[in-house]
Amino acid sequence: MMLALLLSCPMCFGAADSEQVRAAKVGVLVLLGFIVPLLLAIALIARTWAKRARALDAAAHHAA
């Protein structure tokens, strides 16, 4: 029942092979092409900072 309410009818959605649908799909892919590398870069920076923090903590405990 709920799934039927969430799905749009063909009249609202439009033809599956229309230019608008293809453009929307390309738009989603382009956005993913920007967002995924950005999130990966943020994750790599966070991992680098965590490794540096562990190394500094180990050096501080070793020196003491």
C-alpha positions as CSV (number, residue, x, y, z in Angstrom):
1,M,0.0,0.0,0.0
2,M,2.7,2.5,1.0
3,L,4.9,1.6,-1.9
4,A,2.0,2.4,-4.3
5,L,1.8,5.9,-2.8
6,L,5.5,6.5,-3.3
7,L,5.7,5.5,-6.9
8,S,4.7,8.0,-9.5
9,C,2.4,7.1,-12.4
10,P,3.8,7.2,-15.9
11,M,1.9,10.4,-16.6
12,C,3.8,12.2,-13.8
13,F,7.1,10.5,-14.3
14,G,7.1,10.9,-18.1
15,A,8.5,8.5,-20.7
16,A,11.5,6.5,-19.5
17,D,13.4,7.3,-22.7
18,S,12.7,11.0,-22.8
19,E,15.4,13.7,-22.9
20,Q,14.4,15.0,-19.4
21,V,14.8,11.6,-17.8
22,R,18.2,11.1,-19.5
23,A,19.3,14.5,-18.4
24,A,18.3,13.9,-14.8
25,K,20.2,10.6,-14.8
26,V,23.3,12.3,-16.2
27,G,22.9,15.1,-13.6
28,V,22.8,12.5,-10.8
29,L,26.0,10.8,-12.1
30,V,27.8,14.2,-12.4
31,L,26.8,15.1,-8.8
32,L,28.0,11.7,-7.7
33,G,31.2,12.3,-9.6
34,F,31.9,15.3,-7.5
35,I,30.6,14.2,-4.1
36,V,32.2,10.7,-3.9
37,P,35.8,11.9,-4.5
38,L,35.2,14.8,-2.0
39,L,34.0,12.4,0.7
40,L,36.9,10.1,0.0
41,A,39.3,13.0,0.3
42,I,37.8,14.0,3.7
43,A,38.0,10.4,4.9
44,L,41.7,10.2,3.9
45,I,42.5,13.5,5.6
46,A,40.7,12.2,8.8
47,R,42.7,9.0,8.6
48,T,46.0,10.9,8.2
49,W,45.2,13.1,11.2
50,A,44.3,10.1,13.3
51,K,47.6,8.4,12.4
52,R,49.5,11.5,13.2
53,A,47.7,11.9,16.5
54,R,48.6,8.3,17.5
55,A,52.2,8.8,16.5
56,L,52.5,12.0,18.5
57,D,50.8,10.3,21.5
58,A,53.2,7.3,21.3
59,A,56.2,9.7,21.0
60,A,55.0,11.6,24.1
61,H,54.5,8.4,26.1
62,H,57.9,7.1,24.9
63,A,59.7,10.3,25.9
64,A,58.2,10.5,29.3
